[in-house]
Every structure is written in C-alpha cells, then in structure tokens.
Amino acid sequence: MKKLIIIIVVTFVTTFSGKSQTNVYHAFPDSAYWRVDFHHFTPVQVIKNYKYYYHYFMSGDTLINSINYKKINRSYMQLELLGWDSIMAGNPPTSVPGGYVGALRDDPIANKTYFVFSGTNTDTLLYDYNLTVGDTVKGIFLWSYPWHIMVVMSVDSVLIRGQYRKRWNFSQCNNSMGGTYVYPYIIEGVGASTGLIEPLCTYAIDFNNRFLVCVKDSSGILFTSSYNSPYDCNLITGYDDIKETNKFIIYPNPFSTTTTIKTNKIFNKSTLVLYNSLGQNVKQLENISGQNIIIDRGNLPCGLYFLMLKEENEIFVEKLIITN
C-alpha cells in the first residue's frame, strides 16, 4: 500500500511539474542585456585571429506592421587582435561602433519568438519553443548556412529565479579551436549559447565561434553561462553606442528610486513630462540640457508610465515602469 501511495505521489508531482514548465511562457524581460564574445580564428594558410566583445540591449518599443516589438541595439564592439598575417590577409579588423540591429517580439500563443532585422520589415523566426527531441532546428540560427543540419538531442529545464525554464540541447558542433565539442542550446526567455541572434555551431564552416556570457535585466544577472570571458558580465562601452537617430535609452527600466535617460544627441532647453496609465501629468521637468537625464521617483506609486521628451518640433515617447 505504501509503495502504491509513493508511486501515485511521484506520478502526480512529475506530471504537475512537467505541465507547469511546458504551459508557462517565459517572455524576454524588459530592459534586458546580453553579453556576447565573438572569436574568429583561421589557423591555416592565412592567419586571422581576433576577438570582439559586445552586448545587446533593449531600447524601448516600436511598431512594425502594426505589431509591437522591442527594439534591440548592439553596443560598441571592442576588438582584441590576437594574430594577423598582414601580407596575405590584408588590413586587420577594427573596433565597430554600436547601433540598432533589429526588433524582437514574443508570441506566447504560437510559443515562439520572432525578430525583424534593421532595414527590413520581415518577421523572421528566432526561437521555436515547440521543438521536441529529434526535430530539426530552423530559423535565424542557420540563416547563413541552410544546409547545416542541427537536431534536438534532449529537452530539460534550468532553474532561474525560482522558476524552471525549458532548455533545448542540440547536436554537437566540432570546435577545433579548443579540440573539444560544443553542445549548443537555447533557453526560453533567455537566449542561446551563442548569444541572441548569432548562428549556432558555425566554426567548421566560417571559422567563427560565438559565446553567450550572461543575460542581465533591471534586477541584476538573470543567467550566466559556463563560458569564461575576460570581460565577465560587464557591459562593453565605447564611442557611438547609440547610432539610431533621434532615439534614447532608459536604464534601469523598471526602476525603484532613480533612472537615467541617455540620448544620442545633445538636448537644449527640452521638456520632460511623465504621464501615468490614466494619461495624467504626474511629473514635469523644464529646461533640460545635455545627453544624460536623471529621473527621481519621488512619491510616485508603482505602475506603468509614459515618458515624453519634447524639444522644439521633436517628440520622443517611451514606456517607464516603477517597482518597489
């Protein structure tokens, strides 16, 4: 009788746990950051060996084809030149300014995430959370190499902030740079082992390897991978971090005490107005100048707000969330 009870309890717990992980959709957090390392190494004939360090970050919302997306920017790409055959390989690479790369959209109903690249309005599959063992991977990950087949080897879960998120583990990739094998993966609402929009497993094809270092949001580090980066989870800063004209970013967002607006232009005698969800003016700052604007919460309650920044004939609007 005791054995029967134990079996029933274990079956119930397993079934309930499995359903809770499967049925709960974990969207990407607002104000997320993805730290990524990129390594190119051509070991034969012509020596090309260099690394890039950078991060992606969300910078507000945008409408594409009347659908709401989260704008994704890439930071300045810090270069580390490890080796270069100047005679055969030509000019070595240089550090790269940051800028807008596209927009991301979660679709809880379809259980997928989509991405629109900069300069287009085409919705492209980024992550498919409906994959099961034996399925072939499709989407952006293989956009450069459609003949490269990857298969789901297993599906498990990762505990993140007290909740289990599903992880899809794919067939191995030959990583000649270390003489080892890399098993790529994606985690729901976090990203992939290679980053955010980077292809999976391409070293044997294009001599490139990409590594997700960590994912951060306004509450701190959300996820840390096993990859050891010399820059750890620190954000990469440099010139021209924001290249998209007439835009600004807010960090942290959500915030509890203060937040900072960073712009890509110098404002002169601008006006900032904060509206609550009912459209009421709850805070207003006049004669703002410079590129960094600090907003103090004051006595404002938690909730959703709309921030409007006005200068002459230009108006910029973003969402702002206040939490405890």
Contacts in CASP RR format, 6 or more apart in sequence:
PFRMAT RR
TARGET T0000
AUTHOR 0000-0000-0000
METHOD contacts of the structure
MODEL  1
MKKLIIIIVVTFVTTFSGKSQTNVYHAFPDSAYWRVDFHHFTPVQVIKNY
KYYYHYFMSGDTLINSINYKKINRSYMQLELLGWDSIMAGNPPTSVPGGY
VGALRDDPIANKTYFVFSGTNTDTLLYDYNLTVGDTVKGIFLWSYPWHIM
VVMSVDSVLIRGQYRKRWNFSQCNNSMGGTYVYPYIIEGVGASTGLIEPL
CTYAIDFNNRFLVCVKDSSGILFTSSYNSPYDCNLITGYDDIKETNKFII
YPNPFSTTTTIKTNKIFNKSTLVLYNSLGQNVKQLENISGQNIIIDRGNL
PCGLYFLMLKEENEIFVEKLIITN
17 164 0 8 1.000
20 164 0 8 1.000
21 157 0 8 1.000
21 164 0 8 1.000
21 165 0 8 1.000
21 166 0 8 1.000
22 166 0 8 1.000
24 163 0 8 1.000
25 106 0 8 1.000
25 108 0 8 1.000
25 111 0 8 1.000
25 129 0 8 1.000
25 188 0 8 1.000
26 163 0 8 1.000
26 165 0 8 1.000
26 188 0 8 1.000
26 189 0 8 1.000
27 106 0 8 1.000
27 108 0 8 1.000
27 189 0 8 1.000
28 70 0 8 1.000
28 104 0 8 1.000
28 106 0 8 1.000
28 113 0 8 1.000
28 189 0 8 1.000
28 190 0 8 1.000
28 191 0 8 1.000
29 189 0 8 1.000
29 217 0 8 1.000
29 218 0 8 1.000
29 222 0 8 1.000
30 58 0 8 1.000
30 70 0 8 1.000
30 217 0 8 1.000
30 218 0 8 1.000
30 253 0 8 1.000
30 254 0 8 1.000
30 321 0 8 1.000
31 57 0 8 1.000
31 58 0 8 1.000
31 217 0 8 1.000
31 218 0 8 1.000
31 250 0 8 1.000
31 251 0 8 1.000
31 252 0 8 1.000
31 253 0 8 1.000
31 254 0 8 1.000
32 57 0 8 1.000
32 58 0 8 1.000
32 215 0 8 1.000
32 216 0 8 1.000
32 217 0 8 1.000
32 222 0 8 1.000
33 55 0 8 1.000
33 56 0 8 1.000
33 57 0 8 1.000
33 58 0 8 1.000
33 215 0 8 1.000
33 216 0 8 1.000
33 217 0 8 1.000
33 235 0 8 1.000
34 55 0 8 1.000
34 56 0 8 1.000
34 57 0 8 1.000
34 191 0 8 1.000
34 195 0 8 1.000
34 196 0 8 1.000
34 212 0 8 1.000
34 214 0 8 1.000
34 215 0 8 1.000
35 54 0 8 1.000
35 55 0 8 1.000
35 212 0 8 1.000
35 213 0 8 1.000
35 214 0 8 1.000
35 215 0 8 1.000
35 216 0 8 1.000
35 229 0 8 1.000
35 231 0 8 1.000
35 233 0 8 1.000
35 234 0 8 1.000
35 235 0 8 1.000
35 236 0 8 1.000
36 53 0 8 1.000
36 54 0 8 1.000
36 55 0 8 1.000
36 56 0 8 1.000
36 194 0 8 1.000
36 195 0 8 1.000
36 196 0 8 1.000
36 198 0 8 1.000
36 210 0 8 1.000
36 211 0 8 1.000
36 212 0 8 1.000
36 213 0 8 1.000
37 51 0 8 1.000
37 52 0 8 1.000
37 53 0 8 1.000
37 210 0 8 1.000
37 211 0 8 1.000
37 213 0 8 1.000
37 227 0 8 1.000
37 229 0 8 1.000
37 231 0 8 1.000
38 51 0 8 1.000
38 52 0 8 1.000
38 53 0 8 1.000
38 54 0 8 1.000
38 77 0 8 1.000
38 198 0 8 1.000
38 208 0 8 1.000
38 209 0 8 1.000
38 210 0 8 1.000
38 211 0 8 1.000
39 50 0 8 1.000
39 51 0 8 1.000
39 52 0 8 1.000
39 177 0 8 1.000
39 208 0 8 1.000
39 209 0 8 1.000
39 210 0 8 1.000
39 211 0 8 1.000
40 48 0 8 1.000
40 49 0 8 1.000
40 50 0 8 1.000
40 51 0 8 1.000
40 207 0 8 1.000
40 208 0 8 1.000
40 209 0 8 1.000
41 48 0 8 1.000
41 49 0 8 1.000
41 82 0 8 1.000
41 177 0 8 1.000
41 207 0 8 1.000
41 209 0 8 1.000
42 48 0 8 1.000
42 49 0 8 1.000
42 89 0 8 1.000
42 207 0 8 1.000
43 49 0 8 1.000
43 176 0 8 1.000
45 88 0 8 1.000
46 85 0 8 1.000
46 88 0 8 1.000
46 89 0 8 1.000
47 83 0 8 1.000
47 84 0 8 1.000
47 85 0 8 1.000
47 88 0 8 1.000
47 89 0 8 1.000
48 83 0 8 1.000
48 84 0 8 1.000
48 85 0 8 1.000
48 89 0 8 1.000
48 207 0 8 1.000
49 81 0 8 1.000
49 82 0 8 1.000
49 83 0 8 1.000
49 84 0 8 1.000
50 79 0 8 1.000
50 80 0 8 1.000
50 81 0 8 1.000
50 82 0 8 1.000
50 83 0 8 1.000
50 84 0 8 1.000
50 92 0 8 1.000
50 93 0 8 1.000
51 79 0 8 1.000
51 80 0 8 1.000
51 82 0 8 1.000
52 77 0 8 1.000
52 78 0 8 1.000
52 79 0 8 1.000
52 80 0 8 1.000
52 93 0 8 1.000
52 96 0 8 1.000
53 77 0 8 1.000
53 78 0 8 1.000
53 80 0 8 1.000
53 229 0 8 1.000
53 230 0 8 1.000
53 231 0 8 1.000
53 236 0 8 1.000
54 74 0 8 1.000
54 75 0 8 1.000
54 76 0 8 1.000
54 77 0 8 1.000
54 78 0 8 1.000
54 96 0 8 1.000
54 98 0 8 1.000
54 236 0 8 1.000
55 74 0 8 1.000
55 75 0 8 1.000
55 235 0 8 1.000
55 236 0 8 1.000
56 72 0 8 1.000
56 73 0 8 1.000
56 74 0 8 1.000
56 75 0 8 1.000
56 101 0 8 1.000
56 195 0 8 1.000
56 196 0 8 1.000
56 197 0 8 1.000
57 72 0 8 1.000
57 73 0 8 1.000
57 75 0 8 1.000
57 235 0 8 1.000
57 249 0 8 1.000
57 251 0 8 1.000
58 70 0 8 1.000
58 71 0 8 1.000
58 72 0 8 1.000
58 73 0 8 1.000
58 104 0 8 1.000
59 71 0 8 1.000
59 72 0 8 1.000
59 73 0 8 1.000
59 100 0 8 1.000
59 242 0 8 1.000
59 244 0 8 1.000
59 247 0 8 1.000
59 248 0 8 1.000
59 249 0 8 1.000
60 70 0 8 1.000
60 71 0 8 1.000
60 249 0 8 1.000
60 250 0 8 1.000
60 318 0 8 1.000
60 319 0 8 1.000
61 68 0 8 1.000
61 69 0 8 1.000
61 70 0 8 1.000
61 71 0 8 1.000
61 318 0 8 1.000
61 319 0 8 1.000
62 68 0 8 1.000
62 69 0 8 1.000
62 70 0 8 1.000
62 71 0 8 1.000
62 103 0 8 1.000
63 69 0 8 1.000
64 103 0 8 1.000
64 116 0 8 1.000
64 121 0 8 1.000
64 123 0 8 1.000
65 121 0 8 1.000
65 123 0 8 1.000
67 105 0 8 1.000
67 123 0 8 1.000
68 105 0 8 1.000
69 103 0 8 1.000
69 104 0 8 1.000
69 105 0 8 1.000
69 116 0 8 1.000
70 103 0 8 1.000
70 104 0 8 1.000
70 105 0 8 1.000
71 100 0 8 1.000
71 102 0 8 1.000
71 103 0 8 1.000
71 244 0 8 1.000
71 247 0 8 1.000
72 100 0 8 1.000
72 101 0 8 1.000
72 102 0 8 1.000
72 103 0 8 1.000
72 104 0 8 1.000
72 115 0 8 1.000
72 196 0 8 1.000
72 197 0 8 1.000
73 98 0 8 1.000
73 99 0 8 1.000
73 100 0 8 1.000
73 101 0 8 1.000
73 241 0 8 1.000
73 242 0 8 1.000
73 244 0 8 1.000
73 249 0 8 1.000
74 98 0 8 1.000
74 99 0 8 1.000
74 101 0 8 1.000
75 98 0 8 1.000
75 235 0 8 1.000
75 236 0 8 1.000
75 237 0 8 1.000
75 238 0 8 1.000
75 241 0 8 1.000
76 95 0 8 1.000
76 96 0 8 1.000
76 97 0 8 1.000
76 98 0 8 1.000
76 236 0 8 1.000
76 237 0 8 1.000
76 238 0 8 1.000
76 239 0 8 1.000
76 240 0 8 1.000
76 241 0 8 1.000
77 95 0 8 1.000
77 96 0 8 1.000
77 98 0 8 1.000
77 236 0 8 1.000
78 95 0 8 1.000
78 231 0 8 1.000
78 236 0 8 1.000
78 238 0 8 1.000
79 93 0 8 1.000
79 94 0 8 1.000
79 95 0 8 1.000
79 96 0 8 1.000
81 92 0 8 1.000
81 93 0 8 1.000
84 92 0 8 1.000
86 92 0 8 1.000
97 239 0 8 1.000
97 240 0 8 1.000
97 241 0 8 1.000
97 243 0 8 1.000
98 240 0 8 1.000
98 241 0 8 1.000
98 242 0 8 1.000
98 243 0 8 1.000
99 240 0 8 1.000
99 241 0 8 1.000
99 242 0 8 1.000
99 243 0 8 1.000
99 244 0 8 1.000
100 118 0 8 1.000
100 243 0 8 1.000
100 244 0 8 1.000
100 247 0 8 1.000
101 117 0 8 1.000
101 118 0 8 1.000
101 197 0 8 1.000
102 115 0 8 1.000
102 116 0 8 1.000
102 117 0 8 1.000
102 118 0 8 1.000
103 115 0 8 1.000
103 116 0 8 1.000
104 113 0 8 1.000
104 114 0 8 1.000
104 115 0 8 1.000
104 126 0 8 1.000
105 113 0 8 1.000
105 114 0 8 1.000
105 115 0 8 1.000
105 116 0 8 1.000
105 123 0 8 1.000
106 113 0 8 1.000
106 189 0 8 1.000
107 113 0 8 1.000
107 114 0 8 1.000
111 128 0 8 1.000
111 129 0 8 1.000
111 130 0 8 1.000
112 125 0 8 1.000
112 126 0 8 1.000
112 127 0 8 1.000
112 128 0 8 1.000
112 129 0 8 1.000
112 130 0 8 1.000
113 126 0 8 1.000
113 127 0 8 1.000
113 129 0 8 1.000
113 189 0 8 1.000
114 123 0 8 1.000
114 124 0 8 1.000
114 125 0 8 1.000
114 126 0 8 1.000
115 123 0 8 1.000
115 124 0 8 1.000
115 125 0 8 1.000
115 126 0 8 1.000
115 140 0 8 1.000
115 197 0 8 1.000
116 122 0 8 1.000
116 123 0 8 1.000
116 124 0 8 1.000
117 124 0 8 1.000
124 139 0 8 1.000
124 140 0 8 1.000
124 143 0 8 1.000
125 138 0 8 1.000
125 139 0 8 1.000
125 140 0 8 1.000
126 139 0 8 1.000
126 140 0 8 1.000
126 197 0 8 1.000
127 186 0 8 1.000
127 188 0 8 1.000
127 189 0 8 1.000
127 191 0 8 1.000
127 192 0 8 1.000
128 138 0 8 1.000
128 139 0 8 1.000
129 166 0 8 1.000
129 168 0 8 1.000
129 188 0 8 1.000
131 137 0 8 1.000
131 152 0 8 1.000
131 155 0 8 1.000
131 168 0 8 1.000
132 152 0 8 1.000
132 155 0 8 1.000
133 152 0 8 1.000
133 153 0 8 1.000
133 154 0 8 1.000
133 155 0 8 1.000
134 151 0 8 1.000
134 152 0 8 1.000
134 153 0 8 1.000
135 151 0 8 1.000
135 152 0 8 1.000
136 149 0 8 1.000
136 150 0 8 1.000
136 151 0 8 1.000
136 152 0 8 1.000
137 150 0 8 1.000
137 151 0 8 1.000
137 152 0 8 1.000
137 170 0 8 1.000
137 200 0 8 1.000
140 197 0 8 1.000
140 199 0 8 1.000
141 150 0 8 1.000
141 192 0 8 1.000
141 194 0 8 1.000
141 198 0 8 1.000
141 199 0 8 1.000
141 200 0 8 1.000
142 148 0 8 1.000
142 150 0 8 1.000
142 199 0 8 1.000
142 200 0 8 1.000
143 199 0 8 1.000
144 199 0 8 1.000
144 202 0 8 1.000
144 206 0 8 1.000
145 199 0 8 1.000
145 202 0 8 1.000
145 205 0 8 1.000
145 206 0 8 1.000
148 201 0 8 1.000
148 202 0 8 1.000
148 205 0 8 1.000
150 170 0 8 1.000
150 171 0 8 1.000
150 184 0 8 1.000
150 200 0 8 1.000
150 201 0 8 1.000
151 170 0 8 1.000
151 171 0 8 1.000
152 168 0 8 1.000
152 169 0 8 1.000
152 170 0 8 1.000
153 169 0 8 1.000
153 170 0 8 1.000
153 171 0 8 1.000
153 183 0 8 1.000
154 168 0 8 1.000
154 169 0 8 1.000
155 166 0 8 1.000
155 167 0 8 1.000
155 168 0 8 1.000
155 169 0 8 1.000
156 166 0 8 1.000
156 167 0 8 1.000
156 169 0 8 1.000
157 164 0 8 1.000
157 165 0 8 1.000
157 166 0 8 1.000
157 167 0 8 1.000
158 164 0 8 1.000
158 165 0 8 1.000
158 167 0 8 1.000
158 187 0 8 1.000
158 190 0 8 1.000
158 223 0 8 1.000
160 187 0 8 1.000
160 190 0 8 1.000
160 222 0 8 1.000
160 223 0 8 1.000
161 222 0 8 1.000
165 187 0 8 1.000
165 188 0 8 1.000
165 189 0 8 1.000
165 190 0 8 1.000
166 187 0 8 1.000
166 188 0 8 1.000
167 185 0 8 1.000
167 186 0 8 1.000
167 187 0 8 1.000
167 188 0 8 1.000
168 185 0 8 1.000
168 186 0 8 1.000
169 183 0 8 1.000
169 184 0 8 1.000
169 185 0 8 1.000
170 183 0 8 1.000
170 184 0 8 1.000
170 185 0 8 1.000
170 200 0 8 1.000
170 201 0 8 1.000
171 183 0 8 1.000
172 181 0 8 1.000
172 182 0 8 1.000
172 183 0 8 1.000
173 181 0 8 1.000
173 182 0 8 1.000
173 183 0 8 1.000
173 184 0 8 1.000
173 200 0 8 1.000
173 201 0 8 1.000
173 202 0 8 1.000
173 203 0 8 1.000
173 204 0 8 1.000
174 181 0 8 1.000
174 203 0 8 1.000
174 204 0 8 1.000
175 181 0 8 1.000
175 182 0 8 1.000
175 203 0 8 1.000
175 209 0 8 1.000
176 203 0 8 1.000
176 204 0 8 1.000
177 203 0 8 1.000
177 209 0 8 1.000
182 193 0 8 1.000
182 201 0 8 1.000
182 209 0 8 1.000
183 193 0 8 1.000
184 192 0 8 1.000
184 193 0 8 1.000
184 194 0 8 1.000
184 200 0 8 1.000
184 201 0 8 1.000
185 192 0 8 1.000
185 193 0 8 1.000
186 192 0 8 1.000
186 193 0 8 1.000
187 223 0 8 1.000
190 215 0 8 1.000
190 222 0 8 1.000
190 223 0 8 1.000
191 212 0 8 1.000
191 215 0 8 1.000
192 198 0 8 1.000
192 200 0 8 1.000
192 212 0 8 1.000
193 200 0 8 1.000
193 211 0 8 1.000
193 212 0 8 1.000
193 225 0 8 1.000
194 200 0 8 1.000
194 201 0 8 1.000
194 210 0 8 1.000
194 211 0 8 1.000
194 212 0 8 1.000
195 210 0 8 1.000
195 211 0 8 1.000
195 212 0 8 1.000
196 212 0 8 1.000
198 210 0 8 1.000
199 210 0 8 1.000
202 208 0 8 1.000
202 209 0 8 1.000
202 210 0 8 1.000
203 209 0 8 1.000
211 225 0 8 1.000
211 227 0 8 1.000
211 229 0 8 1.000
212 225 0 8 1.000
212 227 0 8 1.000
213 224 0 8 1.000
213 225 0 8 1.000
213 227 0 8 1.000
213 229 0 8 1.000
213 231 0 8 1.000
213 232 0 8 1.000
213 233 0 8 1.000
214 221 0 8 1.000
214 222 0 8 1.000
214 223 0 8 1.000
214 224 0 8 1.000
214 225 0 8 1.000
214 232 0 8 1.000
214 233 0 8 1.000
215 221 0 8 1.000
215 222 0 8 1.000
215 223 0 8 1.000
216 222 0 8 1.000
216 233 0 8 1.000
218 251 0 8 1.000
218 252 0 8 1.000
218 253 0 8 1.000
218 254 0 8 1.000
218 255 0 8 1.000
221 233 0 8 1.000
224 233 0 8 1.000
242 248 0 8 1.000
242 249 0 8 1.000
242 262 0 8 1.000
242 263 0 8 1.000
242 264 0 8 1.000
243 264 0 8 1.000
244 264 0 8 1.000
245 264 0 8 1.000
246 264 0 8 1.000
246 265 0 8 1.000
246 314 0 8 1.000
246 316 0 8 1.000
247 263 0 8 1.000
247 264 0 8 1.000
247 316 0 8 1.000
248 261 0 8 1.000
248 262 0 8 1.000
248 263 0 8 1.000
248 264 0 8 1.000
248 309 0 8 1.000
248 316 0 8 1.000
248 318 0 8 1.000
249 261 0 8 1.000
249 262 0 8 1.000
250 259 0 8 1.000
250 260 0 8 1.000
250 261 0 8 1.000
250 262 0 8 1.000
250 307 0 8 1.000
250 318 0 8 1.000
250 320 0 8 1.000
251 259 0 8 1.000
251 260 0 8 1.000
251 262 0 8 1.000
252 259 0 8 1.000
253 259 0 8 1.000
253 319 0 8 1.000
253 320 0 8 1.000
253 321 0 8 1.000
254 320 0 8 1.000
254 321 0 8 1.000
254 322 0 8 1.000
254 323 0 8 1.000
255 297 0 8 1.000
255 320 0 8 1.000
255 321 0 8 1.000
255 322 0 8 1.000
255 323 0 8 1.000
256 297 0 8 1.000
256 322 0 8 1.000
256 323 0 8 1.000
256 324 0 8 1.000
257 296 0 8 1.000
257 297 0 8 1.000
258 294 0 8 1.000
258 295 0 8 1.000
258 296 0 8 1.000
258 297 0 8 1.000
259 294 0 8 1.000
259 295 0 8 1.000
259 320 0 8 1.000
260 292 0 8 1.000
260 293 0 8 1.000
260 294 0 8 1.000
260 295 0 8 1.000
261 272 0 8 1.000
261 292 0 8 1.000
261 293 0 8 1.000
261 294 0 8 1.000
261 295 0 8 1.000
261 307 0 8 1.000
261 309 0 8 1.000
262 291 0 8 1.000
262 292 0 8 1.000
263 290 0 8 1.000
263 291 0 8 1.000
263 292 0 8 1.000
263 293 0 8 1.000
264 291 0 8 1.000
265 291 0 8 1.000
266 289 0 8 1.000
266 290 0 8 1.000
266 291 0 8 1.000
267 288 0 8 1.000
267 289 0 8 1.000
267 290 0 8 1.000
267 291 0 8 1.000
267 293 0 8 1.000
267 309 0 8 1.000
267 311 0 8 1.000
268 289 0 8 1.000
268 290 0 8 1.000
268 311 0 8 1.000
269 287 0 8 1.000
269 288 0 8 1.000
269 289 0 8 1.000
269 311 0 8 1.000
270 287 0 8 1.000
270 288 0 8 1.000
270 289 0 8 1.000
270 309 0 8 1.000
270 310 0 8 1.000
270 311 0 8 1.000
271 284 0 8 1.000
271 285 0 8 1.000
271 286 0 8 1.000
271 287 0 8 1.000
271 288 0 8 1.000
271 309 0 8 1.000
271 310 0 8 1.000
271 311 0 8 1.000
272 283 0 8 1.000
272 284 0 8 1.000
272 285 0 8 1.000
272 288 0 8 1.000
272 293 0 8 1.000
272 295 0 8 1.000
272 307 0 8 1.000
272 308 0 8 1.000
272 309 0 8 1.000
272 310 0 8 1.000
273 281 0 8 1.000
273 283 0 8 1.000
273 284 0 8 1.000
273 307 0 8 1.000
273 308 0 8 1.000
273 310 0 8 1.000
274 281 0 8 1.000
274 282 0 8 1.000
274 283 0 8 1.000
274 284 0 8 1.000
274 295 0 8 1.000
274 300 0 8 1.000
274 305 0 8 1.000
274 306 0 8 1.000
274 307 0 8 1.000
274 308 0 8 1.000
274 320 0 8 1.000
275 281 0 8 1.000
275 282 0 8 1.000
275 305 0 8 1.000
275 306 0 8 1.000
275 307 0 8 1.000
275 308 0 8 1.000
276 282 0 8 1.000
276 303 0 8 1.000
276 304 0 8 1.000
276 305 0 8 1.000
277 303 0 8 1.000
277 304 0 8 1.000
277 305 0 8 1.000
277 306 0 8 1.000
279 306 0 8 1.000
282 300 0 8 1.000
282 305 0 8 1.000
283 295 0 8 1.000
283 300 0 8 1.000
285 293 0 8 1.000
285 295 0 8 1.000
288 309 0 8 1.000
293 309 0 8 1.000
295 307 0 8 1.000
295 320 0 8 1.000
297 322 0 8 1.000
300 322 0 8 1.000
301 322 0 8 1.000
302 322 0 8 1.000
302 323 0 8 1.000
302 324 0 8 1.000
303 321 0 8 1.000
303 322 0 8 1.000
303 323 0 8 1.000
304 319 0 8 1.000
304 320 0 8 1.000
304 321 0 8 1.000
305 319 0 8 1.000
305 320 0 8 1.000
305 321 0 8 1.000
305 322 0 8 1.000
306 317 0 8 1.000
306 318 0 8 1.000
306 319 0 8 1.000
306 320 0 8 1.000
307 317 0 8 1.000
307 318 0 8 1.000
307 319 0 8 1.000
307 320 0 8 1.000
308 315 0 8 1.000
308 316 0 8 1.000
308 317 0 8 1.000
309 315 0 8 1.000
309 316 0 8 1.000
309 317 0 8 1.000
310 316 0 8 1.000
END
